[in-house]
Amino acid sequence: MNPAESHATPAVLTVSALNQAVARALERNFPLLWVAGEISNFTRAASGHWYFTLKDDAAQVRAVMFRGRAQHAGFTPKEGDRVEVRTLVTLYAPRGDYQLNVEAIRRAGMGNLYEAFLRLKEKLTAEGLFDATRKRPLPDFPRTIGIVTSPQAAALRDILTTLKRRAPHINVILYPTPVQGEGAAEKIAQAIRTASTRAECNVLLVCRGGGSIEDLWSFNDEQVARAIVACAMPVIAGVGHETDFTLADFAADLRAPTPTAAAELAATPRADWLATLAAHADDLTRAMQRQCRDGGQTLDHLARRLHSPLAVIRHERLKLHNLQSRLGHAARKPIQEARHALRHAGTRLAAHLPNVTTQRTQLRDQARRLDTAMTTSQTQKRQALAAWSAQLALLNPQRTLERGYAMVTDAHGHIVRAPKQLQPRTTITVRLAQGTAQVGIAAVQENME
């Protein structure tokens, strides 16, 4: 044999098989992981899939996010956005391109904060702090509005301008507090508790202008959410812009998209109330005028029907006497007829009433006889039952087994009565009085007698 032929020829792979093997190796050795980079060459296909390049200062890699994942992203990235993607490293086999299969995407730097936000939101939701049934309605006519925000905030100026324009008659109390920075969350919660304790206002606004998630983070603090829930008066949260959501928004009785919108929700414009009051006053005036006109017509109609009271009384007295006489006659006649009919019926009943004394005597005699017969029959039945039970006990196979006999059955459960039913090297079952035994048959010999 040729020594060269003794070595196995190495397998030859197709390009497709090679790419598929590399893809499996990448997916096996690189489980789901987070990758940070900058969006470049972003394309949204007609199918809904996202194709883009993720790059940094030194390298880049292609990425794809399929429609089923992209529609839950929460935002659409654009060129130059810094993002973090949760991805599976794989290979696009038809082109042999190494790429990232993206399952989730978030803005860079938001990962830890957003995860902390979700964990705290889930905890407070489980405790019932965000239940809709706990929310309180806003007062229709607030006399005083409290504001928890920074005195230097542009949001405060917007709120005051809006309230002055819409409802200048409403008093405003400011509970000043920093709205961002170290220790801001504790001071915001303390300002809310102060407003609740003083009970000086009918509704409380917790507000600040827009900013990044880091700027708004004080309003995602647990103690701020709990202070809002425990507040004695309804709370409107107006934190950030319309797209910003904080735990304060979920804890508040009402969320406003902006601080200005919070002021608009807290106070209906005075002009609207005055217009409504004027409309109600006009309606009331018209209703009173209509009622007065109707009352005057009714009075004129009744005046024309009014007669002398003395004549009316005499006429009604005559009618009363006539009715009294008719009533007395009508009441006596049925009573007399009923009495006569009752006497006649009593006479007829006495004539036809049977004498049941004899029947009662016969019934009692028959009852005694029936009772005696039933007692005798039951005694005879019990004696017969006892005799049958004794005979049945004598015929019970268990009694026969207890006397030392055994019952033999083959493998199919058939009772063996003759040796010809048995075969050597088979197993039979022997039933004894206190159990069974499996017995193997070595040989079978019929009785030669």
Secondary structure by P-SEA (a helix, b strand, c coil): ccccccccccccccaaaaaaaaaaaaaaaccbbbbbbbbcccccccccbbbbbbbcccbbbbbbbcaaaaaacccccccccccccbbbbbbcccccccccccccccccccaaaaaaaaaaaaaaaaaccccccccccccccccbbbbbcccccaaaaaaaaaaaaccccbbbbbbcccccccaaaaaaaaaaaaaaaacccccccbbbbbbccccccccccaaaaaaaaacccbbbbbccccccccccccccccccccaaaaaaaacccaaaaaaaaaaaaaaaaaaaaaaaaaaaaaaaaaaaacccaaaaaaaaaaaaaaaaaaaaaaaaaaaaaaaaaaaaaaaaaaaacccaaaaaaaaaaaaaaaaaaaaaaaaaaaaaaaaaaaaaaaacaaaaaaabbbbbbccccccccccccccccbbbbbbcccbbbbbbbcccccccc
